[in-house]
Every structure is written in C-alpha cells, then in structure tokens.
Amino acid sequence: MSAIKILARVLTSRVGPHIELAVETETGEVLKVLATEDQIDRLVDELEDMLNSPGEPDDGEPPEAA
C-alpha cells in the first residue's frame, strides 16, 4: 500500500452513465476513478455518518486508510 497523501481537492464530472472523481493531493498527484451513482450515494452516506459522529481527539495526523 502506498503512503497516505494529504487531499488538496476533489473534482467531479459526468462521463456517460458514470461519475468521474478526480482526487488531487497537495503534491499535485491526481487519481481519477469512475463510479456509479449508487457508489457515490453510498460514499456520501458514509461521509455524512462520519461528519455527524463524535470526533476523536486530533493528534495532527491524517487518519489511517481503511
């Protein structure tokens, strides 16, 4: 597994029946993936759950990858 990178931005666009996610790191690396609407919906649900859950103490480090 590669080292954890710091997120700089996320861009989205429609590509036919899919949604393209372009994830850019602070160092300028870009990863593009195609997802279905259902996958994006589940991603949004997970992010909302995380944002609405009690936070953990911030130690200044990015979270570990799942």
C-alpha positions as CSV (number, residue, x, y, z in Angstrom):
1,M,0.0,0.0,0.0
2,S,1.3,3.5,-0.8
3,A,1.9,6.2,1.8
4,I,-1.0,8.4,2.9
5,K,-1.3,11.7,1.0
6,I,-2.9,15.0,2.0
7,L,-6.0,15.8,0.0
8,A,-6.0,19.1,-1.9
9,R,-9.2,18.9,-3.8
10,V,-11.8,16.6,-5.4
11,L,-13.4,17.3,-8.8
12,T,-16.4,15.5,-10.3
13,S,-17.9,15.2,-13.7
14,R,-20.3,13.0,-15.6
15,V,-18.9,10.5,-18.1
16,G,-21.8,8.7,-19.7
17,P,-23.7,6.8,-17.0
18,H,-20.8,7.2,-14.6
19,I,-19.4,9.9,-12.4
20,E,-15.7,10.6,-12.6
21,L,-13.9,11.6,-9.4
22,A,-10.6,13.3,-9.7
23,V,-8.7,13.4,-6.4
24,E,-5.7,15.7,-6.2
25,T,-3.1,15.6,-3.5
26,E,-1.1,18.5,-2.1
27,T,1.9,17.3,-4.2
28,G,-0.2,17.6,-7.4
29,E,-0.7,13.8,-8.0
30,V,-4.2,13.1,-9.5
31,L,-6.1,9.9,-9.3
32,K,-9.2,9.5,-11.5
33,V,-11.8,6.8,-10.9
34,L,-15.3,6.1,-12.4
35,A,-18.1,5.4,-10.0
36,T,-21.8,4.6,-10.4
37,E,-24.5,6.8,-8.9
38,D,-25.1,4.1,-6.3
39,Q,-21.4,4.1,-5.3
40,I,-21.4,7.9,-5.0
41,D,-24.6,7.8,-2.9
42,R,-23.0,5.3,-0.5
43,L,-19.9,7.4,-0.3
44,V,-21.9,10.5,0.6
45,D,-23.8,8.4,3.2
46,E,-20.5,7.3,4.8
47,L,-19.1,10.8,4.8
48,E,-22.2,12.2,6.4
49,D,-22.1,9.4,9.1
50,M,-18.5,10.3,9.8
51,L,-19.1,14.0,10.0
52,N,-22.1,13.5,12.3
53,S,-20.4,11.1,14.6
54,P,-18.5,12.2,17.7
55,G,-14.9,13.2,16.8
56,E,-11.8,11.6,18.1
57,P,-9.0,13.7,19.6
58,D,-7.0,15.4,16.9
59,D,-3.3,14.4,17.1
60,G,-2.4,16.3,13.9
61,E,-2.0,13.2,11.8
62,P,-4.2,12.1,8.9
63,P,-6.5,9.1,9.6
64,E,-5.3,5.7,8.7
65,A,-6.6,4.2,5.5
66,A,-9.4,1.6,5.8
